[in-house]
Amino acid sequence: MSRLVNKIAIVTGSSSGIGRAIALKLSREGAVVVCADIREIARTEILTETEVATHDLITQNGGTAEFLKVDASKAEDEERLVGHTAIKYGRLDIMINNAGVSAEADNPRPIWDFSQEVWDKDIALNSIGVFLGCKYASAQMIKQDPLPCGDRGWIVNIVSVFGLTGAASMSGYVASKHATMGVTKVAAWDCAPHRIHVNAICPGYTDTAFISGISGDVRGFVQQLHPFRGLGKPEDVANAAIFLASEENTWVTGIGLPVDGGYTSL
């Protein structure tokens, strides 16, 4: 299939995990992919992610891609990313705001003992970063002529099941993800008259480098939280992103789509 031929896409946090899977899937569907991250090669324990950069793997497989060093929490970096893409390729069709962090992952603390410094790190990338991505991407898309289908663009924010639920000892992460869902809904309303779709995906625990580092007992517990097949794979999220970012998505905007093996159904 080639559902995204000639589409121009940006993926933040593209060097590893879910972002890498989405970038690779976008390319396989025919899109030109601008990969954005703070480093080309991720610091990860997953060997396949350290052997070759995402954009290099795309080009090796016959696609078109490039890498830009971007801190998604910085307005000047996001503006430069979108501006570069529009100037070089003529437009921006798809924006995947994927870059994120769980600053408290190694040291979760209850609310009364939660560090504001950690909170601020979560908010800076998870909330402000997505806000900036939506801001600059939508500003560019509004300026563009509509595609033959009538739409101007598709924005997909990668959130988390914790943008829909709660969790103990993760104040910063959970709050930042709920804020990102709020940004998604507001942006969807703002952008709808301009025929720009804005949606979110809320993945459950996905088998990435972060999960690979947890102990066997914890991994088993986490798997049981997902009644359908246990942990997800980055490709599960990528498949959902392709639909939300394609012309097959004709009337979906403002949602947070759980891709979670049933986690949020319990």
KOLMAR-197439 format. One line per 2 residues: their letters; for each residue x, y, z of N, C-alpha, C. Coordinates in Angstrom, 3 decimals, decimal comma. Example, Ala and Ser with C-alpha at 12.3 -4.5 7.8 and 13.67 -1.06 7.14 Angstrom:
! KOLMAR-197439
AS	13,190 -5,690 7,800 12,300 -4,500 7,800 13,200 -3,300 7,800 ~ 12,850 -2,250 7,080 13,670 -1,060 7,140 12,900 0,030 7,870;
! end
This chain:
! KOLMAR-197439
MS	0,841 -1,198 0,000 0,000 0,000 0,000 0,875 1,247 0,000 ~ 0,346 2,303 -0,584 1,042 3,584 -0,608 0,016 4,686 -0,371;
RL	-0,437 4,773 0,856 -1,513 5,701 1,184 -1,045 7,142 1,326 ~ 0,272 7,340 1,407 0,787 8,675 1,712 1,777 9,165 0,661;
VN	1,622 8,718 -0,565 2,544 9,118 -1,629 2,547 10,635 -1,773 ~ 3,757 11,191 -1,796 3,988 12,630 -1,968 3,574 13,479 -0,773;
KI	3,168 12,852 0,330 2,881 13,614 1,540 4,203 13,965 2,240 ~ 4,220 15,132 2,863 5,400 15,600 3,591 5,097 15,511 5,077;
AI	5,938 14,774 5,812 5,670 14,496 7,223 6,859 14,870 8,100 ~ 6,556 15,314 9,305 7,545 15,523 10,365 7,222 14,560 11,499;
VT	8,268 13,957 12,075 8,115 13,135 13,275 9,120 13,615 14,307 ~ 8,647 14,104 15,452 9,573 14,440 16,535 9,802 13,203 17,402;
GS	10,961 13,162 18,051 11,309 11,982 18,826 11,432 10,754 17,954 ~ 12,060 10,941 16,786 12,056 9,904 15,744 13,176 8,882 15,863;
SS	14,099 9,072 16,789 15,294 8,224 16,790 15,087 6,855 17,418 ~ 14,008 6,672 18,166 13,823 5,389 18,842 12,350 5,120 19,096;
GI	12,070 3,890 19,470 10,763 3,509 19,961 9,611 3,799 19,022 ~ 8,561 4,379 19,575 7,346 4,654 18,814 7,611 5,642 17,693;
GR	8,387 6,680 17,961 8,679 7,664 16,923 9,396 7,059 15,736 ~ 10,338 6,190 16,006 11,065 5,512 14,924 10,112 4,633 14,107;
AI	9,268 3,882 14,799 8,322 3,010 14,093 7,373 3,818 13,217 ~ 6,914 4,954 13,714 6,014 5,794 12,917 6,735 6,349 11,701;
AL	7,960 6,833 11,890 8,719 7,382 10,762 8,932 6,331 9,677 ~ 9,300 5,131 10,074 9,525 4,057 9,105 8,231 3,689 8,380;
KL	7,131 3,650 9,110 5,839 3,305 8,503 5,372 4,404 7,555 ~ 5,560 5,660 7,927 5,218 6,767 7,031 5,954 6,635 5,708;
SR	7,238 6,315 5,793 8,031 6,170 4,575 7,545 4,996 3,730 ~ 7,248 3,880 4,377 6,763 2,717 3,620 5,450 3,020 2,908;
EG	4,695 3,961 3,448 3,437 4,362 2,814 3,632 5,477 1,793 ~ 4,886 5,883 1,556 5,172 6,815 0,479 5,494 8,235 0,871;
AV	5,478 8,557 2,165 5,720 9,931 2,601 7,206 10,267 2,604 ~ 7,499 11,542 2,392 8,812 12,109 2,689 8,822 12,409 4,181;
VV	9,877 11,999 4,892 9,882 12,106 6,348 11,043 12,975 6,823 ~ 10,715 14,017 7,567 11,719 14,821 8,251 11,778 14,320 9,689;
CA	12,893 13,690 10,029 13,082 13,114 11,357 13,699 14,164 12,279 ~ 13,118 14,348 13,441 13,584 15,368 14,377 13,773 14,759 15,759;
DI	14,929 15,042 16,341 15,212 14,529 17,683 16,419 15,289 18,212 ~ 16,767 15,045 19,467 17,937 15,724 20,019 19,235 15,032 19,621;
RE	19,133 13,789 19,136 20,312 13,086 18,621 19,871 12,125 17,520 ~ 20,777 11,889 16,572 20,448 11,003 15,450 20,303 9,555 15,890;
IA	21,232 9,111 16,735 21,223 7,739 17,234 20,778 7,760 18,682 ~ 19,755 7,011 18,993 19,205 7,027 20,343 20,143 6,343 21,325;
RT	20,074 6,785 22,568 20,746 6,072 23,651 19,778 5,007 24,146 ~ 19,968 3,801 23,683 19,004 2,737 23,946 19,719 1,401 24,020;
EI	19,063 0,450 24,674 19,606 -0,905 24,757 19,150 -1,775 23,593 ~ 18,327 -1,234 22,722 17,833 -2,005 21,582 18,818 -1,859 20,427;
LT	19,497 -2,944 20,098 20,610 -2,906 19,157 20,212 -2,351 17,801 ~ 19,053 -2,731 17,302 18,653 -2,288 15,962 18,489 -0,775 15,886;
ET	18,264 -0,128 17,027 18,096 1,324 17,029 19,427 2,059 17,119 ~ 20,478 1,362 17,487 21,789 2,005 17,602 22,686 1,716 16,403;
EV	22,303 0,769 15,572 23,133 0,411 14,420 23,029 1,430 13,296 ~ 21,843 1,993 13,104 21,632 2,930 12,000 20,547 3,923 12,399;
AT	20,761 5,186 12,055 19,785 6,232 12,360 18,507 6,021 11,558 ~ 17,409 6,517 12,078 16,110 6,323 11,430 16,105 6,852 10,005;
HD	16,586 8,075 9,822 16,545 8,663 8,473 17,465 7,923 7,511 ~ 18,597 7,417 8,024 19,491 6,635 7,167 18,848 5,309 6,766;
LI	18,139 4,688 7,697 17,461 3,430 7,378 16,388 3,654 6,312 ~ 15,689 4,761 6,412 14,674 5,078 5,403 15,309 5,229 4,029;
TQ	16,390 5,976 3,956 17,031 6,188 2,652 17,644 4,894 2,121 ~ 18,184 4,056 3,010 18,714 2,765 2,575 17,620 1,892 1,960;
NG	16,406 2,077 2,438 15,280 1,289 1,928 14,575 1,951 0,751 ~ 15,179 3,020 0,222 14,645 3,654 -0,974 13,727 4,833 -0,742;
GT	13,542 5,232 0,513 12,684 6,369 0,814 13,454 7,676 0,838 ~ 12,738 8,751 1,128 13,331 10,078 1,232 13,157 10,577 2,656;
AE	14,276 10,912 3,294 14,224 11,374 4,678 15,461 12,192 4,988 ~ 15,362 12,994 6,020 16,503 13,735 6,533 16,337 13,898 8,032;
FL	17,409 14,338 8,680 17,395 14,525 10,130 17,688 15,972 10,467 ~ 16,928 16,512 11,412 17,213 17,819 11,985 17,316 17,669 13,497;
KV	18,356 18,251 14,075 18,492 18,241 15,528 17,524 19,255 16,111 ~ 16,621 18,780 16,954 15,544 19,623 17,474 15,279 19,276 18,938;
DA	15,188 20,296 19,762 14,659 20,165 21,113 13,205 20,611 21,043 ~ 12,294 19,660 21,101 10,880 19,960 20,861 10,275 20,875 21,912;
SK	10,955 21,065 23,031 10,434 21,959 24,063 10,805 23,411 23,816 ~ 11,592 23,682 22,774 12,062 25,033 22,466 11,304 25,594 21,271;
AE	10,695 26,763 21,453 9,898 27,364 20,382 10,725 27,614 19,136 ~ 11,953 28,100 19,320 12,775 28,416 18,149 13,120 27,162 17,352;
DE	13,284 26,025 18,034 13,587 24,776 17,333 12,370 24,271 16,556 ~ 11,209 24,311 17,173 9,992 23,859 16,484 9,679 24,758 15,287;
ER	9,838 26,058 15,454 9,578 26,982 14,350 10,554 26,741 13,205 ~ 11,810 26,506 13,556 12,828 26,226 12,528 12,519 24,919 11,809;
LV	12,089 23,910 12,537 11,768 22,605 11,958 10,653 22,717 10,924 ~ 9,573 23,367 11,305 8,440 23,504 10,387 8,807 24,403 9,214;
GH	9,517 25,498 9,499 9,907 26,414 8,431 10,824 25,764 7,416 ~ 11,807 25,018 7,899 12,726 24,309 7,000 11,958 23,342 6,101;
TA	11,049 22,585 6,694 10,286 21,595 5,931 9,446 22,256 4,848 ~ 8,767 23,331 5,210 7,899 24,015 4,242 8,698 24,639 3,109;
IK	9,846 25,217 3,435 10,673 25,842 2,398 11,255 24,788 1,457 ~ 11,756 23,698 2,025 12,430 22,689 1,206 11,453 21,868 0,376;
YG	10,310 21,520 0,952 9,397 20,592 0,279 8,099 21,250 -0,197 ~ 7,903 22,508 0,129 6,755 23,237 -0,395 5,516 23,242 0,469;
RL	5,435 22,325 1,436 4,273 22,262 2,318 4,562 21,288 3,455 ~ 3,644 21,213 4,388 3,685 20,219 5,456 2,306 19,594 5,541;
DI	2,231 18,288 5,333 0,947 17,590 5,349 0,659 16,895 6,671 ~ 1,708 16,352 7,301 1,529 15,505 8,480 2,520 15,929 9,555;
MI	2,017 16,167 10,761 2,872 16,485 11,903 2,619 15,457 12,991 ~ 3,655 14,704 13,343 3,560 13,723 14,423 4,345 14,265 15,612;
NN	3,639 14,722 16,637 4,275 15,223 17,856 4,455 14,057 18,820 ~ 5,625 13,446 18,761 5,876 12,222 19,516 6,874 12,404 20,658;
AG	7,761 13,378 20,584 8,807 13,532 21,595 8,189 13,653 22,986 ~ 8,735 12,902 23,931 8,200 12,938 25,286 9,179 12,348 26,279;
VS	8,847 12,500 27,563 9,729 12,030 28,624 8,890 11,684 29,849 ~ 9,372 10,721 30,616 8,845 10,481 31,957 9,995 10,732 32,914;
AE	10,099 11,973 33,373 11,267 12,377 34,152 11,346 11,655 35,491 ~ 10,209 11,162 35,990 10,191 10,496 37,290 10,279 8,982 37,183;
AD	10,504 8,456 35,992 10,434 7,007 35,783 11,358 6,230 36,714 ~ 12,554 6,752 36,953 13,520 6,033 37,786 13,316 6,275 39,275;
NP	12,475 7,256 39,612 12,297 7,590 41,029 10,900 8,161 41,270 ~ 9,859 7,369 41,059 8,501 7,875 41,287 8,298 8,248 42,749;
RP	7,607 9,367 42,968 7,399 9,859 44,322 5,942 10,283 44,503 ~ 5,386 10,109 45,702 4,021 10,578 45,953 3,945 12,098 45,866;
IW	2,748 12,609 45,715 2,547 14,028 45,447 3,213 14,921 46,489 ~ 3,189 14,515 47,772 3,759 15,369 48,823 5,285 15,390 48,810;
DF	5,870 14,504 48,029 7,329 14,435 47,963 7,821 14,565 46,525 ~ 6,977 15,121 45,659 7,311 15,197 44,234 8,076 16,484 43,951;
SQ	9,183 16,357 43,239 10,056 17,497 42,957 9,468 18,397 41,871 ~ 9,479 19,717 42,109 9,024 20,634 41,070 9,958 20,601 39,867;
EV	11,232 20,351 40,100 12,178 20,263 38,984 11,793 19,126 38,038 ~ 11,422 17,994 38,600 10,985 16,861 37,783 9,671 17,203 37,076;
WD	8,753 17,804 37,815 7,474 18,245 37,231 7,718 19,132 36,016 ~ 8,603 20,102 36,169 8,870 21,052 35,087 9,440 20,360 33,851;
KD	10,266 19,332 34,052 10,823 18,595 32,910 9,717 17,884 32,136 ~ 8,792 17,269 32,861 7,665 16,603 32,201 6,836 17,599 31,399;
IA	6,494 18,701 32,034 5,641 19,697 31,386 6,333 20,295 30,165 ~ 7,632 20,558 30,279 8,359 21,242 29,200 8,291 20,474 27,892;
LN	8,530 19,177 27,937 8,555 18,399 26,696 7,177 17,841 26,347 ~ 6,512 17,254 27,316 5,256 16,564 27,020 4,114 17,519 26,699;
SI	4,047 18,637 27,391 2,938 19,575 27,187 3,330 20,740 26,292 ~ 4,367 21,466 26,691 4,784 22,624 25,900 5,265 22,178 24,529;
GV	6,001 21,076 24,470 6,501 20,589 23,184 5,381 20,281 22,205 ~ 4,327 19,636 22,680 3,195 19,321 21,801 2,439 20,590 21,425;
FL	2,254 21,490 22,387 1,629 22,784 22,069 2,386 23,493 20,955 ~ 3,720 23,535 21,065 4,518 24,215 20,041 4,411 23,509 18,696;
GC	4,433 22,177 18,718 4,291 21,441 17,464 2,967 21,730 16,789 ~ 1,894 21,743 17,580 0,576 22,070 17,018 0,536 23,511 16,521;
KY	1,105 24,411 17,279 1,091 25,840 16,933 1,741 26,091 15,581 ~ 2,976 25,631 15,414 3,710 25,952 14,189 3,245 25,113 13,004;
AS	2,870 23,865 13,255 2,367 23,038 12,153 1,047 23,581 11,621 ~ 0,141 23,925 12,509 -1,160 24,426 12,051 -1,020 25,763 11,343;
AQ	-0,128 26,622 11,831 0,087 27,913 11,163 0,550 27,714 9,727 ~ 1,419 26,723 9,514 1,884 26,425 8,163 0,767 25,814 7,322;
MI	0,037 24,872 7,883 -1,013 24,190 7,126 -2,117 25,151 6,689 ~ -2,453 26,109 7,545 -3,498 27,077 7,203 -3,121 27,874 5,958;
KQ	-1,829 28,128 5,783 -1,357 28,918 4,636 -1,373 28,134 3,332 ~ -1,490 26,823 3,415 -1,385 25,967 2,241 -2,714 25,846 1,502;
DP	-2,628 25,613 0,210 -3,833 25,266 -0,543 -4,323 23,899 -0,083 ~ -5,624 23,686 -0,041 -6,132 22,357 0,308 -5,671 21,318 -0,710;
LP	-5,555 20,094 -0,240 -5,291 18,973 -1,132 -6,560 18,659 -1,926 ~ -6,466 17,826 -2,953 -7,669 17,480 -3,727 -8,817 16,940 -2,883;
CG	-8,499 16,303 -1,760 -9,551 15,779 -0,879 -10,246 16,878 -0,087 ~ -9,688 18,085 -0,123 -10,270 19,207 0,603 -9,614 19,515 1,925;
DR	-8,784 18,609 2,427 -8,117 18,810 3,710 -6,761 19,489 3,525 ~ -6,320 20,162 4,596 -5,021 20,842 4,552 -3,925 20,112 5,329;
GW	-4,296 19,245 6,247 -3,254 18,562 6,998 -3,793 17,709 8,130 ~ -2,875 16,936 8,710 -3,189 15,999 9,787 -2,126 16,131 10,866;
IV	-2,547 16,402 12,082 -1,654 16,473 13,236 -2,010 15,329 14,172 ~ -0,999 14,569 14,580 -1,211 13,446 15,496 -0,268 13,609 16,682;
NI	-0,832 13,697 17,870 -0,051 13,824 19,097 0,009 12,475 19,804 ~ 1,214 12,026 20,110 1,371 10,764 20,828 1,352 11,074 22,319;
VS	0,314 10,603 22,986 0,101 10,949 24,391 0,433 9,717 25,246 ~ -0,545 9,095 25,852 -0,348 7,943 26,730 -1,704 7,579 27,302;
VF	-1,846 6,344 27,761 -3,057 6,019 28,513 -3,176 6,909 29,742 ~ -2,042 7,449 30,199 -2,083 8,323 31,368 -2,541 9,735 31,023;
GL	-2,880 9,967 29,766 -3,617 11,167 29,401 -5,115 10,971 29,559 ~ -5,515 9,722 29,842 -6,931 9,379 30,014 -7,233 8,881 31,421;
TG	-6,201 8,438 32,140 -6,382 7,831 33,459 -5,413 8,477 34,445 ~ -5,257 7,862 35,594 -4,308 8,325 36,597 -3,326 7,235 36,959;
AA	-2,362 7,583 37,802 -1,378 6,615 38,285 -0,724 7,183 39,530 ~ -0,349 6,315 40,439 0,299 6,758 41,664 1,724 7,219 41,400;
SM	2,138 8,247 42,116 3,537 8,680 42,189 4,111 9,149 40,859 ~ 3,250 9,623 39,954 3,699 10,109 38,644 3,032 11,447 38,327;
SG	3,066 12,359 39,290 2,318 13,612 39,157 2,657 14,368 37,891 ~ 3,941 14,540 37,633 4,360 15,337 36,487 3,970 14,703 35,169;
YV	4,220 13,423 35,038 3,929 12,728 33,785 2,431 12,714 33,499 ~ 1,641 12,320 34,483 0,195 12,228 34,275 -0,393 13,602 33,986;
AS	0,007 14,606 34,752 -0,509 15,958 34,520 -0,130 16,460 33,136 ~ 1,105 16,189 32,729 1,553 16,667 31,414 0,790 15,991 30,288;
KH	0,451 14,728 30,459 -0,279 14,013 29,411 -1,749 14,431 29,361 ~ -2,349 14,719 30,511 -3,707 15,265 30,494 -3,715 16,638 29,827;
AT	-2,690 17,436 30,085 -2,593 18,740 29,419 -2,490 18,573 27,913 ~ -1,754 17,564 27,475 -1,597 17,325 26,044 -2,923 16,927 25,402;
MG	-3,730 16,169 26,125 -5,067 15,865 25,605 -5,897 17,137 25,490 ~ -5,745 18,048 26,449 -6,452 19,317 26,360 -6,027 20,124 25,158;
VT	-4,722 20,179 24,912 -4,209 20,875 23,729 -4,793 20,258 22,460 ~ -4,845 18,939 22,414 -5,383 18,242 21,239 -6,823 18,656 20,962;
KV	-7,636 18,707 21,999 -9,049 19,034 21,812 -9,247 20,490 21,402 ~ -8,495 21,398 22,025 -8,599 22,811 21,646 -8,129 23,015 20,208;
AA	-6,988 22,404 19,876 -6,457 22,547 18,516 -7,423 21,974 17,486 ~ -8,086 20,882 17,828 -9,053 20,292 16,897 -10,179 21,272 16,587;
WD	-10,686 21,940 17,598 -11,731 22,945 17,379 -11,202 24,126 16,570 ~ -10,019 24,611 16,934 -9,458 25,767 16,227 -9,201 25,458 14,758;
CA	-8,739 24,238 14,489 -8,281 23,888 13,142 -9,377 23,327 12,243 ~ -10,482 22,902 12,827 -11,532 22,262 12,027 -12,041 23,135 10,879;
PH	-12,272 24,439 11,078 -12,746 25,249 9,946 -11,762 25,318 8,783 ~ -10,488 25,015 9,077 -9,447 25,046 8,047 -9,171 23,659 7,469;
RI	-9,983 22,693 7,865 -9,856 21,309 7,371 -8,500 20,713 7,744 ~ -8,109 20,922 9,001 -6,914 20,299 9,568 -7,372 19,378 10,698;
HV	-7,048 18,102 10,584 -7,388 17,131 11,622 -6,349 17,200 12,743 ~ -6,805 17,150 13,988 -5,894 17,082 15,136 -6,397 15,987 16,063;
NA	-5,594 14,955 16,231 -5,968 13,823 17,071 -4,800 13,395 17,943 ~ -5,105 12,560 18,920 -4,070 11,989 19,783 -4,193 10,473 19,792;
IC	-3,067 9,829 20,016 -3,031 8,390 20,277 -2,550 8,208 21,705 ~ -3,217 7,327 22,441 -2,889 7,091 23,846 -2,405 5,649 24,017;
PG	-1,110 5,413 23,806 -0,600 4,042 23,889 -0,566 3,532 25,326 ~ -0,786 2,231 25,460 -0,492 1,569 26,714 1,001 1,308 26,816;
YT	1,376 0,448 27,748 2,797 0,107 27,894 3,263 -0,619 26,634 ~ 4,279 -0,070 26,014 4,751 -0,554 24,721 6,174 -1,062 24,866;
DT	6,495 -2,125 24,172 7,789 -2,791 24,329 8,896 -1,979 23,664 ~ 9,367 -0,972 24,378 10,446 -0,102 23,917 11,629 -0,243 24,862;
AF	12,653 0,564 24,657 13,849 0,491 25,496 13,516 0,726 26,965 ~ 12,567 1,612 27,243 12,185 1,888 28,632 11,646 0,634 29,309;
IS	10,774 -0,073 28,642 10,175 -1,279 29,213 11,199 -2,402 29,316 ~ 12,114 -2,469 28,366 13,096 -3,556 28,370 13,992 -3,513 29,597;
GI	14,072 -2,364 30,261 14,946 -2,233 31,421 14,301 -2,594 32,740 ~ 13,008 -2,918 32,761 12,356 -3,214 34,030 12,526 -4,683 34,386;
SG	12,371 -4,989 35,665 12,581 -6,352 36,146 11,478 -7,281 35,661 ~ 11,760 -8,573 35,735 10,807 -9,562 35,258 9,481 -9,519 35,992;
DV	9,517 -9,350 37,326 8,285 -9,311 38,106 7,432 -8,112 37,713 ~ 8,074 -6,959 37,571 7,342 -5,749 37,198 6,790 -5,889 35,786;
RG	7,599 -6,461 34,899 7,154 -6,653 33,522 5,911 -7,543 33,480 ~ 5,926 -8,604 34,280 4,772 -9,493 34,324 3,526 -8,783 34,816;
FV	3,688 -7,942 35,832 2,550 -7,179 36,350 2,001 -6,234 35,290 ~ 2,903 -5,536 34,601 2,485 -4,579 33,575 1,767 -5,298 32,436;
QQ	2,271 -6,463 32,052 1,619 -7,224 30,984 0,179 -7,562 31,342 ~ -0,066 -7,895 32,593 -1,412 -8,280 33,014 -2,397 -7,115 32,955;
LH	-1,896 -5,891 32,915 -2,774 -4,722 32,817 -3,361 -4,565 31,418 ~ -2,838 -5,345 30,466 -3,281 -5,265 29,073 -3,880 -6,621 28,687;
PF	-5,195 -6,791 28,826 -5,794 -8,116 28,648 -5,631 -8,702 27,251 ~ -5,454 -7,851 26,250 -5,300 -8,351 24,883 -3,819 -8,366 24,519;
RG	-3,177 -9,523 24,613 -1,823 -9,766 24,116 -0,708 -9,132 24,954 ~ -1,019 -8,602 26,111 0,047 -8,042 26,942 0,595 -6,749 26,380;
LG	1,917 -6,576 26,478 2,549 -5,343 26,021 2,337 -5,114 24,528 ~ 2,220 -3,841 24,168 2,126 -3,495 22,759 3,490 -3,396 22,109;
KP	3,481 -3,227 20,811 4,693 -3,008 20,031 4,628 -1,615 19,412 ~ 5,781 -0,988 19,180 5,760 0,325 18,528 4,972 0,325 17,224;
ED	5,013 -0,787 16,512 4,302 -0,872 15,232 2,783 -0,805 15,409 ~ 2,283 -1,241 16,573 0,847 -1,123 16,834 0,427 0,344 16,835;
VA	1,245 1,170 17,442 0,962 2,604 17,498 1,150 3,231 16,121 ~ 2,186 2,789 15,416 2,445 3,326 14,074 1,273 3,061 13,139;
NA	0,691 1,876 13,227 -0,444 1,556 12,353 -1,616 2,502 12,600 ~ -1,870 2,807 13,867 -2,951 3,740 14,189 -2,625 5,142 13,700;
AI	-1,363 5,531 13,834 -0,952 6,864 13,390 -1,142 7,032 11,891 ~ -0,866 5,984 11,137 -1,016 6,077 9,683 -2,465 6,352 9,312;
FL	-3,391 5,672 9,950 -4,801 5,957 9,653 -5,152 7,404 9,983 ~ -4,794 7,855 11,183 -5,167 9,208 11,598 -4,496 10,279 10,749;
AS	-3,375 9,938 10,106 -2,626 10,904 9,297 -2,873 10,745 7,805 ~ -3,868 9,949 7,435 -4,097 9,667 6,018 -5,441 10,218 5,556;
EE	-5,640 10,196 4,244 -6,912 10,648 3,677 -8,051 9,683 3,977 ~ -7,730 8,501 4,506 -8,780 7,604 4,983 -9,486 8,197 6,200;
NT	-8,781 9,041 6,925 -9,377 9,754 8,053 -10,078 10,994 7,513 ~ -11,344 10,851 7,229 -12,104 11,948 6,624 -12,908 12,759 7,631;
WV	-13,217 12,153 8,801 -14,154 12,834 9,698 -13,825 12,577 11,166 ~ -12,561 12,328 11,454 -12,130 12,086 12,831 -11,222 13,224 13,255;
TG	-11,586 13,907 14,329 -10,720 14,947 14,887 -11,069 15,139 16,357 ~ -10,076 15,501 17,144 -10,282 15,808 18,553 -10,351 14,618 19,483;
IG	-9,942 13,443 19,028 -10,054 12,251 19,877 -8,706 11,888 20,503 ~ -8,787 11,100 21,568 -7,628 10,415 22,124 -7,860 8,931 21,947;
LP	-7,219 8,334 20,975 -7,457 6,933 20,611 -6,592 6,017 21,466 ~ -7,185 5,215 22,354 -6,372 4,258 23,104 -5,875 3,143 22,185;
VD	-4,586 2,936 22,181 -3,980 1,778 21,516 -3,254 1,054 22,640 ~ -3,988 0,187 23,335 -3,538 -0,208 24,671 -3,883 -1,634 25,079;
GG	-4,291 -2,471 24,121 -4,609 -3,846 24,479 -5,678 -3,966 25,551 ~ -6,553 -2,976 25,640 -7,645 -3,029 26,606 -7,355 -2,397 27,952;
YT	-6,191 -1,776 28,119 -5,801 -1,193 29,419 -6,886 -0,274 29,970 ~ -7,392 0,635 29,152 -8,346 1,632 29,645 -9,775 1,112 29,698;
SL	-9,987 -0,151 29,330 -11,339 -0,719 29,398 -11,645 -1,280 30,775 ~ -10,631 -1,401 31,616 -10,817 -2,048 32,921 -11,402 -1,076 33,933;
! end
